Amino acid sequence: MDVREVTDSAEKQAVSRLILEALPEWFEVAENRERFIRECPGMLFYAAYDAGRPVGFLCLHETGKDTVELHVMGVLKEYHRKGAGRKLFERAKDAASAAGYSFLQVKTVQMGRYADYDKTNLFYRALGFKELEVFPDLWDADNPCQVYIMAL
C-alpha cells in the first residue's frame, strides 16, 4: 500500500468522491458529503493506493496557529482493519508535526449513539486520541459532537 500527499485539486476531488460515496453509513447526507468534496482541494490531502487504486484518504485543516484538525477521512470498507487508515493517519500526523503544529484534533459523533460511529471512536482512541469535550448541539441533538485531541 502506497500513501502519499496529493496536491492536484482534481485528483483530491475525484479520490474523495470515490471514497465518500462508497461509505453511506458515515456520509449518507449528500449535502455534507458534497461539502467535504468541495473543501478538500484547499487542504493538506493524503491518499492510500493499492495497486494504483485509491482505497482511502484524509484531509487536514488548520483550526488555529498550533492546531490542525483531521477534517475528513474515509477508507473503503474492504480495507478496514488492514492498516490503511493507520498508515494514512501516521503520514498526516508526521506532516502536521513537521509543519510545527502542537495538537491534532478530530470531531465525530459521541460514543454510544450509532454502532458505525462507535467503531470510528474506537479507531481514534486506538490511534492515541484523548477525549477533550462533547458539544451536545454543535451539529444537532441526535448527533452530539465528540472532540478528541492529541499532542504532537
PECORZI-V780419 format. One record per backbone hydrogen bond with DSSP energy under -1.0 kcal/mol. CO is the residue of the C=O (numbers start at 1). NH is the residue of the N-H. Records with the same first field share a line. If there is no record, write none. Layout:
# PECORZI-V780419
CO: NH  NH
This chain:
# PECORZI-V780419
2: 49
4: 47
8: 12
9: 13
10: 14
11: 15
12: 16
13: 17
14: 18
15: 19
16: 20
17: 21
20: 23
23: 26  27
29: 33
30: 34
31: 35
32: 36
33: 37
34: 38
35: 39
36: 40
39: 42
40: 43
44: 60
45: 6
46: 58
47: 4
48: 55  56
49: 2
50: 53
53: 50
55: 76
56: 48
57: 74
58: 46
59: 71
60: 44
61: 69
66: 102  103
67: 63  64
68: 105
69: 61  71
72: 59
74: 57
76: 79
77: 80
79: 82
83: 87
84: 88
85: 89
86: 90
87: 91
88: 92
89: 93
90: 94
91: 95
92: 96
93: 97
94: 98
95: 99
96: 101
97: 100
102: 152
103: 68
104: 150
105: 70
106: 148
108: 146
110: 113
114: 118
115: 119
116: 120
117: 121
118: 122
119: 123
120: 124
121: 125
122: 126
123: 127
124: 129
125: 128
130: 149
133: 147
135: 138  145
140: 143
144: 110
145: 135
146: 108
147: 132  133
148: 106
149: 130
150: 104
